[in-house]
Amino acid sequence: AGKMTDGPKVRFVSPRSVFNIAILGEYLVGDLRSHTEYMNGRVPCAVHLPPGTTGEQIDEMRENGDISPDIWSTVVLYTKSSLPSDADLNAACQYFQNVDSVEHILILEGGYESFLNQYGEKVCMLDDTAVIYPAQIDDIYQVFISGEYVAKTRQVFIDLGITHVLNVAREAATPFLGDKTLGLTYMHVPIIDDEAQDVISIFNKCISFIGTVSYFAPHALAETSPHSPSLVQQMTAC
């Protein structure tokens, strides 16, 4: 097989970058592996483009609405290992390079194997759907941290038994506020995504909330903006 097509549109990106892209759900993520591999686990929001998929078939998927035309400015592609010599990867790159609306083609460095090694515990399959679970930052008190995507996934709260949510994202919603089944207690402390934001002034309030939750009901979720550093990182930096 030939080498990866050169050009400014194609570059490799880290699993961390792809994880953040997948959370946002604003880009086309294409899984080029077999059907079995795709069904056994994949990057969240990934569309299956099995080996041998032709440009005509991708066009048909787009026309049928299987792939939203609104997410075609940036395309993320991956195979099992995403080797530059991979024929399916090369073919997909060549196809998307000829699509006018595509501005960037990103290749998951190391492929799905690399992604799974870093984020396997956070990405699980539920009824044929990839669900992202939050990162656990405290083993004793069961404190988790996530972005808006996870905070909108009802099943995550059920599976982890989360009872309290600290929301520090200015623009993020509280979708389950008032849901009697989940019985969540929210605390919203909006933080502006700016280096000038004073986090010291709200530090004690947030820590007090987490401490109270940890003592009475040890299952808390700290929700941050998907575009911002976590509250914990901001506070640590201070």
Buried (B, 14 or more C-beta within 10 A) or exposed (E): EEEBBEEEBBEEBBBEBBBBBBBBEBBBBBBBBBEEBBEEBBBBBBBBBBBEBEBEEBEEBBEEEEBEEEBBEBBBBBBBBBBBEBBBBBBBBBBBBEBEEBEBBBBBBBBBBBBBEBBEEBBBEEEEEBBBBBBEEBEEBBBBBBBBBBBBBEEBBEEBEBBBBBBBBBEBEBEBEEEEEBEBBBBBBEBEEEEEBEBEEBBEEBEEBBEBBBEEBBBBBBBBBBEBBBBBEBBEEE
